């Protein structure tokens, strides 16, 4: 699974909980995923990235089935 953090600059840092890699991504790249789930929000909020984007500082969870879409662009 992946945890994604939105920085103050609007960039996305993706943390792979399996190998602890930090993968920087541009804030406007949606990884081709369908939705994100905001953690620690009762109840868990899901939304389409086409409709909205997480706020700065929010931690979001990317479904493991989407992990292949998250790559280091370098």
N, C-alpha and C positions, 0 to 999 in steps of 0.2 A: 504494500500500500504506500501511498505517497501523502506527505503533508506539504502544503503549499503556503508560503507566507508572502504577503504583499508588502513590499518595502515602501518607505515614504516617497521614494522616487518613482513609484508605480511599477517597479520591476517585480517579477515573480521569482521566488526562490523555492525550488522543489526539493524536499527532503525525502529520499527513499529510505523508509524505515528498515529495509532489509540490508542495505549496505552503507547507509549513512552518507551517501553522496549528496552534495549540494549542487543542484543544476540550475544555474541562472537562466531565466527566460524573460523575454520582453513582455511587458505588461499588456501588450495588445495581441499577444499570441494566445489563442484559445486551446492549443494542443489538439484540436479536432475532437474534443470531448463534448459530451452532450449536457453534462450538468456537474455542478460542484456541490458538496455538502459542507455546510459550515459547522465545525465542531463546537462543542460546549455551548450550544444554543438550544435550549429546551422549547419546543421540540426541535430536532435537527432540521435545519432549513435546506431545501433543495431548490435549485433554480437553473434555468437554461442560461448558458453564457451569452446567448444571443439576446437575451432580455436584460441582463444585468451583470455586474462584475463585483467581486468582493471589495469591500472598503479597505483602505490602507490599514495595516496592522492586523487584519483578520486572518485567522488560520483556517484553511479550508482543507477538505479531504477529497482527493481524487480517487474515484473507484478503481480498484486494482485492475479491472478489465481494460482500463484506459491507459495502463502504465506504458504500453508499447508506443503510445503517442507522445510520451514525454522524453525528449532527447536533448542532450547538450548540443546546441547549435554550432559549437566550435569544432 
